[in-house]
Amino acid sequence: MKYFVLVLGILFVVIVFIFNFLVVKRNQVRNALSTVNTLLKKRYDLIPNLVEAVKGYVKHEGTLLTEITRLRAEALSGQKSREAKEAVDNEIAGTLKSIMAVSENYPDLKASNNFMHLQKTLNEVEEQISAGRRAYNASVNDYNNGVMMFPMNIIAGLLGFKEGDFFSIGEKERENVNIGEQFKK
């Protein structure tokens, strides 16, 4: 009886340790995701200024400006799943890439101090978003290792811990920007 209680006590301590370990890892994932969301909000806040700076110079590129404005509104509207937010964010990144590529054809725009500042700020934010995504994916990897490795996977399954999803880039972000196609829109 004494050994049974001792084994039960040790088992309880191990379960508590594993539970706390997984909670810490899950909270690291949530923190990393929150950081990425903050950076995305910063990007969304730059979009209206970028649109205004570009609008006067690129009258033929109205479709791109309309599209980026629509995507920004969609990104800021309501509660979406992480996957839906990621899809919209990937579209925004691709459209911003197109706007920057099209701006190459407008020397007056490229010479504008306001546009140059916005472009520099946007590039910095994009680098921060990229770093934030890497940190998020590293946190998800650590968490998933905890959830999937034996014997923690048994306890994680019993306590309802599920694998986390990694950030991935969309098809639009992977593609090279075809400036000629942008002029046809």
N, C-alpha and C positions, 0 to 999 in steps of 0.2 A: 504494500500500500504506500509506504514511504517513497519507494522508487517511482511508482506510478505518478504520484503528486510531483516529484522532482522532474520527471520527464515531461509531464503536462506543463509545468512551470517554464521549463526550458523552451518547449514548443511555443508557448504563449509569447515569450520574450522574442523568439525568432520571428514569429508572425508580426509582432508589433514593430520590430526593427525593419522588416521587409516592407510593411505598410508605410512606415514613415519615410523610408528610402524612396519608394515609388511616389509618394505625395510630393517630396522635394523635387524629384525629377519632373513630375507633371507641372508643378508650379514654375519651374525653370522654362518649360515649354510655353506656358501661358505668358510669362514675362517677356520672352523673346517675341512671341506673336504680338503682344501689346506694343513692343518697341517698333516692330515692322508697321503696325497699323498707324502709329504716331507719325512715322516717316512718310507713309502713304498720304496721310492727311496733309502733311507739309507740301507734298507734291501737288495734291489737289488744290491747295490754296495758291500755288504758283500759276496754275493753268489760266485763270481769268486775266491775270496780268500779261501772260505770254500771248494770249489771244488778242488782247487790246494792242500790244506792241506790234504784232504781226498784221493785224487787220488792215491798217492803212497802206501797207506795202504790197500785200499779196492778194489783191482783189480777185484774182482768178482761182484762188485756192479756198473758196468759201466752203466747199464740201469738207475739207480737212478740219477747218475751224468749227464748223457745225458739229462734226463728228466728235471732236475732242470735248466740246461743251456738253454734248449729250452724254458722253461717257462719264464725265465728271459728275453731272447731276445724278446719273445712275449709281455711281460709286458712293455718293453721299446720301442716297435715299434709303431709309429704313434699315432693318436688320436683315442681313442676308447670311447664308451659310458661308463658311470659310472658302469653300470651293467656288461659289458664285462670285464672291469678292475677288478671289484670285483670277478668275476668268476676265472680269471687268478690268482689273489692274493690268493684266497682260495686254488687253486691247488698248488701254491707255498708253502703255509703254510703247507699243508698236506705232500708234498714231503720233505720239510725241517724236518718235524717231523719224517718221515721215515728215513732220513739220520742220524738224531741224535739217533734214536733207533738202527739202524744197527751199528753205531759206538760203541755201548756197547759191541759188539762182538770182538772188536779189541783193546786189552789192550795197545798196542804200540801207537795207535792213541790217545786213551784217555789220555795217559801220555805225549803226545806232547804239549809243551808250546804254540806253535802257534795255535793248534786246540783248546786247553782249552781257550785261549784268544778269539778266534773267537766264540766259543760256548757261552762264557759269554757275549760277545758283542751282539751276535744274540739274546740271551735271554732278554737282556736289551731292545733291539730294539723291540722285540715282545711285551714286557710289555708296552712300549711307544705306540706302534700301538694299542694295546688293550685299553689303556687309551684314545688315540685319537679317536678311534671308539666310545667309550662311550660318549665322549664330543660331537662328531658329532651327535650321536643319540639323545642326550639331546637337542642339538640345533634344530634338525629336529622336535623333539617333541614340543618344544616351538613355532617354526614357524607354525607347523600344527595346534596347538591349536589356534593360531591367525587366521589362514586361515579358520578354521572350526567353530569357536564360533560365535554365533549371537551377535551383528549385523555385526561384521567384515566379516563374510562369504559372506554377500551380496556384500559389497564393494570389497572384495578380488576377488570374481567372476567377477564383472564388470571390475576390473582393471587387470584381467588376472593372478592372483596369483594362483598357483596350489600346491597341497600337495607335500611335499618332501618324498623321499624314505629313509628308514632306512638301515643301513648296516646289513647284515646277514651273518652267516657263512655257508659255503658249506658243502655238505655231506662228502667230503673227510676229512675236518677238524674235523668233529664230530666223525669220526670213531676212534677206538683204533688202534694203529699200531700193525700189526701182523708181527713180525720179521721173522718168518718162511716163510711167503709169500715173503718177500723181498729177501730171498736167492734163491727163485725159479726163480726170474726174470732174 
